[in-house]
Structure formats: C-alpha cells, structure tokens
C-alpha cells in the first residue's frame, strides 16, 4: 500500500514538472494574444452605423414614417400606421447591445489595462456617449452602468439605469473627454476611419454632441439646458462640413439604409415632406426624390404619398390605383451602397446655434447661423456624389426667397433641422419630441396602438421579460408601460 502511494506521489511530481511552462508552450507565437485596440476601434465605428436589420426596422420602418419623411401602403411598415411590431421596435437594442455596446466597453477596458494615452481614451469615451445616447433617446431607461459587462464582470442581467441619471453622466463624459483632447493625431491614427485620429475634430465633436444633448433637457430643466449649451459653445463646436460626424461606407461595408432600399421597394416620400420642399422651391427635392414610375426628378413630376394609407384606401384618398406615380427616395444619389451614414452634421450644429441665440442670446446672430445651417445642409449632399451637388447660386436664391423670419424663428429653424436629418431618423424623431416642430398631422389608421397620436418611443425586446425579468419589471415600474406612447424622461 505504501509503495502504491509512493508511486502515485512520484507520478504527480513528474506531471507537475512536465506542466511547468505548459501554457507558454501552447501560445502560438504567430498570433497576437490581444487584438490591437486600433483594429477594434474601426469595428466599433462600423457597429455605430450598424447594418440593414435595424436601419430598415428602427430607422426607416418606424421613425422615418412617424416623422413623415417616408410613407408607404405596406402593412408591415408599422411606423406609418402606429401599429406595433415588437421585433421591429426593439431592433436597435437587439443589434447595438450585442455589437456597438459590447465593442466599446471592451475597448475601454483594454485602453485602461494598457494605460493608453488619455486622448485615445477620450475618443473612445465620445463614441461611447454617442452609442448610449442613441439608445436612451429612443427607449428611455436602459442598461448603462452594467451594460456590456457579461465577459468583463460576469453581469448577465444588467439593471436599467434611469435616463435622468444617464444624461448627466453622458454630458460629464463629453466635458471630460473634450478637456483631454489637444491637437495633432491620436494614437489610433488611420484606424479611426471617421476623423483619422484628428484630435481637434474629436474635440469639436465632443462639444457638438454636448450642444445636442444639452438641448434635449429643454423641457425637463431649462436652466441646465442653457448651462450645457453655453459650455458647449464656449468649448468650440463644428466649424464646417469638414467636421461632419459620419461613417464612410464602401462596397465591402455597405450602408444599412441603402441595403434596405435595395431589398424593399415600398417606400415613398411622404406628402408632408414633398409639399414642404415644393412650397419653397427647395433645390434638395430633385436630389432626394425621383418618381417611381419613370425616374423623373423634375419637381413638377414629384408628389408625395400621404401617410396612413393601405392598398384598399389608396385610390379613394389619392385617385391613384398604385404608388408608382409617387416620389421615392432617389437611390441614384442617396441610396448607393457606399453612401455615408451621418451621425451629426455641421448643419445641425449651426441650426442649434441659431436656436441658442433665439432662446438665450447666445452664439451671435441667429440669422447668420440659420443661413449657415441651411447652406451646410444643402452642400453636404455632395458627399453622396456629383449627382447630389447643389450650386451656390441655387442656395443663394433659396435663402433670398425664404429668408430668416425672427417672428417664427423656432419653427423655421427646426423645420430646417427636420429636413437636414432626412435618413438620420433617430435624430429627426428625437428633435421633434424635444421641440414639437415640424407640426405634423397624425394618422389614425384602424387598429393603431396609440389612439391616433404619434409614438413617443420604441419598446424593449420581448425577451427581456424572461431573460432579465426583474430588471425589466423595475424599468417599466419606474418609467411607465412598455408601449409606444410612454414618454422618456426628457420628453416630459
């Protein structure tokens, strides 16, 4: 018996000795033990633009039609008729948490672990703010402080943070990130496909996002809104279209909106949008729209489709038996697979500066900012290609015939903001909820979920009711029913 124990003991010692260095021997020297954080940044930026799935459902099917940029008779375009498709409504959460959120939280961990320069951390923090701001603006209370921590911290059921707590943190993150940025090129270099590591552009973006999010507080806390807007302006915001925050798609990484247009031929431009453009001879109309039946871009040929119709009510409402006579998005210009995906534009910033002057006397002359915003919105269309360019002469004519009107300033400014955010429907929907312009006439389609009112948010994934039941229930108890008409915190 003693001999047997002795043999086993010797065997264990031998195995231990053989195991010494075993992990090192099994590391492949030709492969990195950690993926470069620069490569991860490129992927995270693509995740912010996302893919066909959620751009089709959340951005186009729901928000573009609720904002009456787009209309359709197709029944599954739920936003056009205020019906509820829970899978479509939760599509941004479904994609952003598994891709953008998980990616940015992993990047932040690696940057901290590797003790990366503060300017690199600041760029990642700004991206993180953008990701979570899009989520909370659309849904309200969301997983934030514990989000993306499944692998990092083992948190599989994150709590939902109140938007009232998320927003101050997002704004503080922007302030600290802007302060950490200087000039020159960041350590990300060319891996940063948005700004190529230009710290100055990232700094101006941080302040521009601060301007946007500061204005979101206007209904909830006007004093705080003014304070953050003032801070953003003093910090320095976007200066030209060269500062636009966008993702540059190519044939390998295709624009999700364009993929949706390619897969779905049902979308038409809304009568509300086309009529507004035609009323002022807006030169953007033939760039953004073409007639479905023959591709004509002559403004005289372009008419919009009323929202809230189906194939049974179309003829009686319009005199048309099909939708081919109506204008559709001009995919030759704005629907190419390599089209840029805009996150925040210089035009939006200038229009917000105009509003800041109207409300609080900030930022200089409102008319100057208004004219700069409209001009930038028209000039930025050239980023879609040569066919989308609008001449300086046409812009001057438009501004001459449609001058800034101080007596109706807030509506005029925000109507232009609505036009400038066409296809960035996340921002169009958020700004409409913030300020109430443009004035949209709701539809009242039979069986709609909102009693004929425009929705105020989209809804959580049904799976959260079982996979994260306690935290889901706490969020609903705090915010209100998980339905389309419940308002997020800053919309109250």
MOGIFEN-V792873 format. One line per field, one symbol per residue. ss: DSSP state (~ for helix, > for strand, _ for the rest). phi: phi as a letter, one per 20 degrees, with the letter a starting at -180 (. if undefined). A space follows every 10 residues. Layout:
# MOGIFEN-V792873
ss->???
phi->???
This chain:
# MOGIFEN-V792873
ss->_~~~~~~~~~ ~~~~~~~~~_ _~~~~_____ ______~~~~ ~~~~~~~~~_ _~~~~~~~~~ ~~~~~~___> >______~~~ ~____~~~~_ ~~~~~~~~~~ ~~~~~~~~~~ ~~~____~~~ ~~~~~~~~~~ ~~~~~~~~~_ _>>______~ ~~~______> >_~~~~~~~~ ~~~~~~~~~~ ____>___~~ ~______>~~ ~~~~~~~~~~ ~~~~~~____ _~~~~~~~~~ ~~~~~_____ ~~~_>>>___ _____~~~~~ ~~~____>>> ~~~~~~~~~_ ____~~~~>> >_______~~ ~___>_____ ___~~~~~__ ______>>>_ ~~~~______ >>>>_~~~~~ ~~~~~~~~~~ _____~~~~~ ~~~~~~~~~~ ~~~~_~~~__ _~~~~~~~~~ ~____~~~~~ ~~~~~~~~~~ ____~~~~~~ ~~~~~_____ __________ __________ ___~~~~_~~ ~~~~~~~~~_ ________~~ ~_
phi->.fffffffff ffffffffff nffffeeffe cffbfgffff fgfffffffm cfgeffeffe geffefelec baeffeefff clecdffffe ffggeffedf fgffffffff fffelfgfff ffffffffgg gffffffedn fbfcfdfmdg efcmeecffe efgfeffgfg ffgffffgfe eccndffflf fefeclmfff fffffgffff ffffffegee bfffgfffff fffffodgda ffegebdefb feceffffff ffeceefcff ggfffffffd lfffgffecb fffcmfdfgf eeceeffndc fedgffecnd ebefeefcgf ffeddffeff dedbdfggff fffffffffc memnefffff ffffgfffff ffffpgfdfd ffffffffff ecfgcffcff fffffffgff dgnefgfgff ffffdncffd efecfgnfec lmdfgdaddf fffffdfbff fffffffeep gecfefefgf ed
